[in-house]
């Protein structure tokens, strides 16, 4: 999203020397390539004089240290990537304007095995067995999913009419076109028409991995930088990739989150501690582990305290690059992560004011709990897409009608609908006296004293949305039990004098015959 040019202070980077400047190693270093992160300069979004001044300063600093700039960053981090010797990089790290210099590292897509589409089916229900259905509770209208990956096949039928222009950090002339398949598969799970969670979300391809599914941290940061500059209230970025620990990548992810982007990142596929990998370890990112169709942790999935929640990742079918209708079934935390990204897109579409922290809190609070076997220290939370429901349930009192005169024993009949209806609750005069979880929602009431009474019913869904309907009835004074009128209780066959009338005891409710008068109100 373009903004007005931003005035930039300290673009000449003349800060005082700081002994905390560092030279950081990468676990899979690219020889002769480094990421330089500056200090004492503000982040800049948009374009104009501010960015031009920063770029000029980067180039001047690089030239001073015999470095050739390959990428420039102004939105997620302030700095640049460059080629130079290790000796020059170490000298540059001691420059007073530099926060740290990090070896550029290799990153790879996070998924690779074969195996049937069941993932959508699993995430909208609390328990096995699967019911072969996926409820479209929210489809991500107006949301944007940034797929930071190998690109996307933008002509695929899964994405018709919803592809937006993107960005590439791979200089092979292919632009954002996917020549690997991984990014297209990920996009299909997040937002495909058939295989996706958020079926109406728009997709932006951000290509940072090549035809072999490999890339570098410098390219990944360039992609994050692009996404950060485009930040909108309904956006989510999916990063189904990873490499060794990288302070620069973690910082870029953190800045993107601060700008308002929710970052869903893969835990990784090494069956090891996710806290040893970036971006999996990045604070405030939503790190996703993988599960199998049995609800077991996928055998390859990384684990530990850096994982936030899990989603289906073994044997996931989605779009592929062979042609415009192609599909493939593969496995990985890469496949789990876009389930979460799609759910986030649907949630942000319904709740555009929610911050990234609020989105993460909602995802965790509503996740299915204690479903995963062998979590290996990861939070036992499985993605629940029912929480994205933005349509409240209906509730209507069908009988007795408003203003009716009834006997002390009558039936309250309720109509309630919702794709995820959880319960219907009956209250009399402000006191809850009965709850049902399944239709028919009929409540037999007895024991009300003569006079006016307020009946309220509240329907709730699994997203904790509620709708209340209220009416008022009058209980007539009854003599010997013959009182007709009202809903369904009638004269009760003589009733032996109707001893509950006028006693002042609490009302009672049951599924069948009225309960004995004089006990505390309750429902079976």
Secondary structure, 3 states (H helix, E strand, C coil): CCCCCCCCCCCCCCCCCCCCCEEECCCCEEEEEEEEEECCCCCCCCCCHHHHHHHHHHHHHHHHCCCEEEEEECCCCCEEEEECCHHHHHHHHCCCCEEEEEEEEEEEECEEEECCCCHHHHHCCCCCCCCCCCCCCCCCCCCEEEEEECCCCCCCHHHCCCEEEEEECCCCCCCCCCCCCHHHHHHHHHHCCCCCCCCCCEEEEEECCCCCCEEEHHHHHHHHHHHHHCCCCCEEEEECEEEECCHHHHHHHHHHHHCCCEEEEECCCCCCEHHHEECCCCCCCEEEEEECCCCEECCCCCECCCCCEEEECCCEEEECCCCCCCEEEEEEHHHHHHHHHHHHHHHHHHCCCCCHHHHHHHHHHHCEECCCECCCCCCCEECCHHHHCCCCCEEEEEECCCCCEECCCEEEEEEEECCCEEEEEEEECCEEEEEECCCCEEEEEECCCCEEEEEEEEEEECCCCEEEEEEEEEECCCCCCCCCCCCCCCCHHHHHHCCCCCCCCCCEEECCCCCCCCCCCCCC
